[in-house]
Every structure is written in structure tokens, then in C-alpha cells.
């Protein structure tokens, strides 16, 4: 009887898991397998065209492409600046909002609003601000400061930095909400004990708040790294990788190679490289989190 109940329980669990497993297989595992397959083929992406096995030639072609190396450098810049600004700023804002100062609900809404909108919409909004003769240029002209006007999205020195800045701005509210949730888990007794010991707000922040938020902060950094590697829509909407490919990320270059230049094999190879980078980042981040837990 016990074995029968156990068998029924396992069958019930399997039936509940099956739909998710089917969706995961169809939309994740099969595309990944297809990407790996096509990364070893020479193909123009058109149905009926011949496929030719070329081995690792597509990977070599990608790494010999100066634009791909530049895209990796841009991706690294995106990751570094996102990690440097997202979590620290989000932490300060979360602490300020959690203090429930006057008008904190309004500020909480303002900071979170960018997270509600699709990244494509955010990219378009900032494109209309920074594009030549856009809103920023109109403001500069109104203030009679035309000598200081810089075409931010078409200038080699400023295009990538502008996109990085927009990405940082768009993500702060998301991490602020996550950290706010982490703040609610900190026992109030710790703050009371710190106050009794005579700790000032700064000392309380660094000796109580930050250590107690360590798992949450590490999780935010992990998510930020992986999310920054996969950024696509903001770049594609604001510059499409221009000028002259200087703002390309691996994700935008992958699309261009596969669908614009009909180098489907090279595009697939770039996609697999992105997947490997995400996998290594995830495993490394998990190791860091586990190490942090052991240290506690």
C-alpha cells in the first residue's frame, strides 16, 4: 500500500513537471542544440540552401574579427560599470526609502518606474533625447550653448559610454526593490542593540545592514553580471551597433552576422560563445555565493 502511494505521488509529481519540461525542451534545449549544430556549419540561413561542415572555422572567424573582439570589450565595460553602479546606488536608495522619510513613496515610485517599461521603449526614449537634433540638442540650443553640443550617439568617444549610462539608469530601480525586500528580513533587534552600543547611522549601516544583506547583494551582482552579458535591445534600438560597429555587443553582432550578412554559422558560433560566458559567470558566481555562506 505504501509503495502504491509512493508510486502515485511520483506520477503526480511527474505530471506536474511534464508541461514545464516540455516547454523548457522546446524553447531552450532544442534551440541550444540547434545553435551548437549550426555553429559548425557554413550556411546562409535560407531554407533549401546547402549546409557544409566547417568544424571550428566559424569560431576562428569570429575571434579573428576585430568587431567581435571590440564587442567583447564593450560587453566587459557594460558588466564592470553595471556592477560598480547598480548595486551600490540601489543599496543607498533602498536604505533611504526603507527609512520612510517624508515623501518616500513618491521617490520609490520614481526610481522603480524605469523597471516597468520594456527596455525597447526605454532605448527609444533615450534615442530621441540623444540623437542629433533631438531633445538634448534642442535644450542646448534653447540655452544658447551650441558650442557645447556633442552628438553623443554618433561620436566615437561618447556613444558606448552613453549606452552604458542608460543601462545603469534603467536597472537601478529593479535592484532597489530586491534590496528593499532583503531589508525587511533584518531583525529590528540588531538595530536596537547597535543603538544601545552607541553606534551612529554610518556605523550601523556598515556593521549591521551591509553584513546582513550580503546574500542579497551577492545575488544582485550575479544577476547583474548575467543580465549585462545578454544586453541587446537598448543597443539595437539606440545605435544598432554604430557608428561603424563601435557600440556592438556580442548579442547585436550575432544578429548582424546571422541575418544581415547571412553568416548564420558565424552568428551561431557567437551565440554559443555568449552562452559559455553566461555559464562560466553563473558557475563562478555560485561558487562565490557558496564560499560566502561557508565564511559565515
C-alpha positions as a Python dict, from the first residue, in 0.01 Angstrom:
ca = {
    (1, 'X'): (0, 0, 0),
    (2, 'X'): (284, 236, 92),
    (3, 'X'): (463, 152, -236),
    (4, 'X'): (142, 221, -429),
    (5, 'X'): (101, 561, -263),
    (6, 'X'): (467, 640, -332),
    (7, 'X'): (426, 543, -698),
    (8, 'X'): (114, 760, -729),
    (9, 'X'): (293, 1051, -564),
    (10, 'X'): (584, 1020, -807),
    (11, 'X'): (343, 1000, -1101),
    (12, 'X'): (160, 1311, -979),
    (13, 'X'): (488, 1500, -943),
    (14, 'X'): (595, 1388, -1291),
    (15, 'X'): (265, 1504, -1445),
    (16, 'X'): (303, 1848, -1287),
    (17, 'X'): (665, 1876, -1403),
    (18, 'X'): (596, 1748, -1755),
    (19, 'X'): (442, 2068, -1906),
    (20, 'X'): (731, 2283, -1782),
    (21, 'X'): (980, 2022, -1901),
    (22, 'X'): (823, 2015, -2248),
    (23, 'X'): (832, 2396, -2272),
    (24, 'X'): (1192, 2405, -2149),
    (25, 'X'): (1294, 2140, -2400),
    (26, 'X'): (1119, 2307, -2694),
    (27, 'X'): (1225, 2665, -2622),
    (28, 'X'): (1563, 2611, -2452),
    (29, 'X'): (1732, 2274, -2509),
    (30, 'X'): (1638, 2228, -2875),
    (31, 'X'): (1745, 2584, -2976),
    (32, 'X'): (2074, 2538, -2787),
    (33, 'X'): (2135, 2206, -2963),
    (34, 'X'): (2046, 2371, -3296),
    (35, 'X'): (2283, 2659, -3226),
    (36, 'X'): (2569, 2421, -3149),
    (37, 'X'): (2496, 2225, -3467),
    (38, 'X'): (2484, 2531, -3694),
    (39, 'X'): (2797, 2678, -3533),
    (40, 'X'): (2994, 2402, -3706),
    (41, 'X'): (2823, 2460, -4041),
    (42, 'X'): (2858, 2708, -4323),
    (43, 'X'): (2505, 2822, -4410),
    (44, 'X'): (2341, 3142, -4529),
    (45, 'X'): (2027, 3089, -4319),
    (46, 'X'): (1794, 3034, -4618),
    (47, 'X'): (1575, 2724, -4631),
    (48, 'X'): (1691, 2485, -4901),
    (49, 'X'): (2047, 2618, -4907),
    (50, 'X'): (2326, 2366, -4873),
    (51, 'X'): (2494, 2314, -4538),
    (52, 'X'): (2867, 2249, -4529),
    (53, 'X'): (3053, 2120, -4226),
    (54, 'X'): (3345, 2353, -4149),
    (55, 'X'): (3442, 2244, -3798),
    (56, 'X'): (3566, 2525, -3575),
    (57, 'X'): (3617, 2762, -3868),
    (58, 'X'): (3319, 2977, -3763),
    (59, 'X'): (3467, 3020, -3414),
    (60, 'X'): (3807, 3111, -3559),
    (61, 'X'): (3640, 3354, -3798),
    (62, 'X'): (3458, 3519, -3506),
    (63, 'X'): (3774, 3559, -3295),
    (64, 'X'): (3969, 3692, -3593),
    (65, 'X'): (3700, 3956, -3645),
    (66, 'X'): (3809, 4288, -3491),
    (67, 'X'): (3445, 4385, -3440),
    (68, 'X'): (3386, 4073, -3228),
    (69, 'X'): (3688, 4148, -3009),
    (70, 'X'): (3562, 4507, -2975),
    (71, 'X'): (3214, 4375, -2884),
    (72, 'X'): (3368, 4162, -2607),
    (73, 'X'): (3548, 4472, -2479),
    (74, 'X'): (3219, 4665, -2485),
    (75, 'X'): (3048, 4381, -2301),
    (76, 'X'): (3318, 4387, -2033),
    (77, 'X'): (3270, 4762, -1996),
    (78, 'X'): (2894, 4711, -1963),
    (79, 'X'): (2943, 4445, -1694),
    (80, 'X'): (3200, 4644, -1494),
    (81, 'X'): (3006, 4970, -1487),
    (82, 'X'): (2676, 4792, -1416),
    (83, 'X'): (2824, 4613, -1116),
    (84, 'X'): (3003, 4928, -995),
    (85, 'X'): (2690, 5145, -1003),
    (86, 'X'): (2376, 4931, -993),
    (87, 'X'): (2409, 4758, -657),
    (88, 'X'): (2578, 5040, -455),
    (89, 'X'): (2332, 5307, -574),
    (90, 'X'): (2036, 5069, -536),
    (91, 'X'): (2154, 4989, -182),
    (92, 'X'): (2169, 5356, -80),
    (93, 'X'): (1829, 5428, -234),
    (94, 'X'): (1676, 5120, -69),
    (95, 'X'): (1808, 5224, 272),
    (96, 'X'): (1676, 5579, 221),
    (97, 'X'): (1333, 5454, 112),
    (98, 'X'): (1324, 5198, 393),
    (99, 'X'): (1380, 5479, 643),
    (100, 'X'): (1035, 5605, 535),
    (101, 'X'): (1129, 5968, 525),
    (102, 'X'): (875, 6224, 411),
    (103, 'X'): (767, 6158, 52),
    (104, 'X'): (942, 5819, 36),
    (105, 'X'): (653, 5661, -159),
    (106, 'X'): (690, 5918, -438),
    (107, 'X'): (1065, 5861, -463),
    (108, 'X'): (1016, 5484, -452),
    (109, 'X'): (776, 5510, -748),
    (110, 'X'): (1008, 5740, -943),
    (111, 'X'): (1304, 5506, -902),
    (112, 'X'): (1101, 5198, -994),
    (113, 'X'): (922, 5343, -1299),
    (114, 'X'): (1202, 5260, -1549),
    (115, 'X'): (1177, 4894, -1449),
    (116, 'X'): (810, 4880, -1551),
    (117, 'X'): (874, 4981, -1912),
    (118, 'X'): (1020, 4745, -2175),
    (119, 'X'): (1386, 4806, -2247),
    (120, 'X'): (1297, 4877, -2610),
    (121, 'X'): (1075, 5166, -2500),
    (122, 'X'): (1349, 5298, -2271),
    (123, 'X'): (1601, 5276, -2554),
    (124, 'X'): (1370, 5465, -2790),
    (125, 'X'): (1305, 5734, -2531),
    (126, 'X'): (1675, 5799, -2477),
    (127, 'X'): (1741, 5774, -2850),
    (128, 'X'): (1504, 6066, -2909),
    (129, 'X'): (1684, 6255, -2632),
    (130, 'X'): (2041, 6196, -2752),
    (131, 'X'): (2000, 6166, -3128),
    (132, 'X'): (2132, 6450, -3350),
    (133, 'X'): (1883, 6739, -3334),
    (134, 'X'): (1700, 6555, -3058),
    (135, 'X'): (1563, 6678, -2725),
    (136, 'X'): (1908, 6736, -2572),
    (137, 'X'): (2027, 6937, -2871),
    (138, 'X'): (1706, 7141, -2859),
    (139, 'X'): (1765, 7216, -2489),
    (140, 'X'): (2127, 7315, -2555),
    (141, 'X'): (2018, 7544, -2839),
    (142, 'X'): (1750, 7698, -2615),
    (143, 'X'): (2015, 7772, -2351),
    (144, 'X'): (2242, 7921, -2624),
    (145, 'X'): (2514, 7662, -2553),
    (146, 'X'): (2557, 7527, -2907),
    (147, 'X'): (2940, 7520, -2883),
    (148, 'X'): (2898, 7252, -2613),
    (149, 'X'): (2667, 7033, -2822),
    (150, 'X'): (2805, 6681, -2876),
    (151, 'X'): (2633, 6417, -3093),
    (152, 'X'): (2653, 6158, -2818),
    (153, 'X'): (2526, 5859, -3016),
    (154, 'X'): (2741, 5916, -3325),
    (155, 'X'): (3058, 6033, -3153),
    (156, 'X'): (3320, 5759, -3118),
    (157, 'X'): (3428, 5881, -2775),
    (158, 'X'): (3079, 5903, -2622),
    (159, 'X'): (2848, 5653, -2799),
    (160, 'X'): (2927, 5343, -2589),
    (161, 'X'): (2951, 5538, -2264),
    (162, 'X'): (2607, 5688, -2331),
    (163, 'X'): (2455, 5342, -2378),
    (164, 'X'): (2624, 5215, -2062),
    (165, 'X'): (2482, 5513, -1872),
    (166, 'X'): (2130, 5443, -1997),
    (167, 'X'): (2161, 5076, -1899),
    (168, 'X'): (2276, 5173, -1549),
    (169, 'X'): (1989, 5422, -1511),
    (170, 'X'): (1732, 5168, -1627),
    (171, 'X'): (1837, 4893, -1386),
    (172, 'X'): (1878, 5076, -1055),
    (173, 'X'): (1508, 5057, -960),
    (174, 'X'): (1496, 4681, -1016),
    (175, 'X'): (1783, 4611, -777),
    (176, 'X'): (1648, 4868, -531),
    (177, 'X'): (1328, 4665, -494),
    (178, 'X'): (1524, 4341, -441),
    (179, 'X'): (1738, 4505, -171),
    (180, 'X'): (1426, 4657, -12),
    (181, 'X'): (1288, 4305, 24),
    (182, 'X'): (1616, 4200, 185),
    (183, 'X'): (1598, 4488, 433),
    (184, 'X'): (1265, 4361, 564),
    (185, 'X'): (1434, 4035, 673),
    (186, 'X'): (1683, 4209, 905),
    (187, 'X'): (1565, 4173, 1269),
    (188, 'X'): (1495, 4508, 1437),
    (189, 'X'): (1670, 4373, 1749),
    (190, 'X'): (2005, 4417, 1576),
    (191, 'X'): (1941, 4786, 1517),
    (192, 'X'): (1826, 4830, 1877),
    (193, 'X'): (2142, 4658, 2002),
    (194, 'X'): (2356, 4881, 1779),
    (195, 'X'): (2179, 5191, 1915),
    (196, 'X'): (2236, 5077, 2273),
    (197, 'X'): (2607, 5028, 2195),
    (198, 'X'): (2617, 5388, 2076),
    (199, 'X'): (2664, 5318, 1704),
    (200, 'X'): (2587, 5611, 1474),
    (201, 'X'): (2388, 5564, 1147),
    (202, 'X'): (2704, 5518, 937),
    (203, 'X'): (2846, 5255, 1172),
    (204, 'X'): (2508, 5079, 1184),
    (205, 'X'): (2496, 5075, 805),
    (206, 'X'): (2838, 4913, 763),
    (207, 'X'): (2828, 4684, 1067),
    (208, 'X'): (2465, 4570, 1060),
    (209, 'X'): (2287, 4646, 733),
    (210, 'X'): (2558, 4550, 482),
    (211, 'X'): (2664, 4222, 653),
    (212, 'X'): (2302, 4111, 690),
    (213, 'X'): (2233, 4194, 324),
    (214, 'X'): (2540, 4006, 198),
    (215, 'X'): (2346, 3716, 35),
    (216, 'X'): (2104, 3964, -130),
    (217, 'X'): (2387, 4185, -255),
    (218, 'X'): (2575, 3887, -399),
    (219, 'X'): (2258, 3772, -573),
    (220, 'X'): (2213, 4120, -722),
    (221, 'X'): (2571, 4117, -851),
    (222, 'X'): (2524, 3770, -1004),
    (223, 'X'): (2204, 3876, -1178),
    (224, 'X'): (2368, 4200, -1292),
    (225, 'X'): (2665, 4021, -1450),
    (226, 'X'): (2447, 3774, -1639),
    (227, 'X'): (2199, 4044, -1742),
    (228, 'X'): (2476, 4275, -1868),
    (229, 'X'): (2625, 3998, -2083),
    (230, 'X'): (2287, 3949, -2253),
    (231, 'X'): (2204, 4317, -2315),
    (232, 'X'): (2068, 4359, -2667),
    (233, 'X'): (1759, 4576, -2706),
    (234, 'X'): (1898, 4906, -2575),
    (235, 'X'): (2199, 4893, -2809),
    (236, 'X'): (1995, 4775, -3107),
    (237, 'X'): (1736, 5050, -3064),
    (238, 'X'): (1974, 5336, -2986),
    (239, 'X'): (2260, 5275, -3232),
    (240, 'X'): (2216, 4932, -3400),
    (241, 'X'): (2582, 4879, -3316),
    (242, 'X'): (2702, 5201, -3484),
    (243, 'X'): (2883, 5417, -3554),
    (244, 'X'): (3086, 5175, -3768),
    (245, 'X'): (3024, 4890, -3526),
    (246, 'X'): (3186, 5067, -3231),
    (247, 'X'): (2891, 5006, -2996),
    (248, 'X'): (2834, 4645, -3090),
    (249, 'X'): (2789, 4388, -2817),
    (250, 'X'): (2822, 4014, -2889),
    (251, 'X'): (2441, 3992, -2894),
    (252, 'X'): (2396, 4263, -3159),
    (253, 'X'): (2690, 4136, -3365),
    (254, 'X'): (2538, 3787, -3355),
    (255, 'X'): (2214, 3917, -3509),
    (256, 'X'): (2403, 4116, -3773),
    (257, 'X'): (2621, 3822, -3876),
    (258, 'X'): (2331, 3576, -3889),
    (259, 'X'): (2057, 3784, -4052),
    (260, 'X'): (2218, 4094, -4205),
    (261, 'X'): (2526, 3935, -4361),
    (262, 'X'): (2378, 3580, -4394),
    (263, 'X'): (2667, 3426, -4197),
    (264, 'X'): (2438, 3201, -3994),
    (265, 'X'): (2719, 2970, -3884),
    (266, 'X'): (2930, 3259, -3751),
    (267, 'X'): (2625, 3407, -3580),
    (268, 'X'): (2553, 3071, -3416),
    (269, 'X'): (2916, 3045, -3303),
    (270, 'X'): (2893, 3389, -3140),
    (271, 'X'): (2570, 3280, -2970),
    (272, 'X'): (2744, 2973, -2825),
    (273, 'X'): (3030, 3193, -2700),
    (274, 'X'): (2774, 3414, -2524),
    (275, 'X'): (2616, 3105, -2368),
    (276, 'X'): (2955, 2983, -2244),
    (277, 'X'): (3032, 3325, -2094),
    (278, 'X'): (2696, 3321, -1912),
    (279, 'X'): (2758, 2965, -1792),
    (280, 'X'): (3105, 3047, -1662),
    (281, 'X'): (2972, 3362, -1496),
    (282, 'X'): (2689, 3169, -1331),
    (283, 'X'): (2914, 2890, -1203),
    (284, 'X'): (3172, 3139, -1079),
    (285, 'X'): (2906, 3346, -906),
    (286, 'X'): (2752, 3038, -744),
    (287, 'X'): (3096, 2937, -616),
    (288, 'X'): (3138, 3288, -475),
    (289, 'X'): (2799, 3271, -303),
    (290, 'X'): (2873, 2927, -155),
    (291, 'X'): (3210, 3048, -36),
    (292, 'X'): (3040, 3345, 130),
    (293, 'X'): (2792, 3117, 306),
    (294, 'X'): (3073, 2896, 435),
    (295, 'X'): (3255, 3206, 560),
    (296, 'X'): (2950, 3296, 764),
}
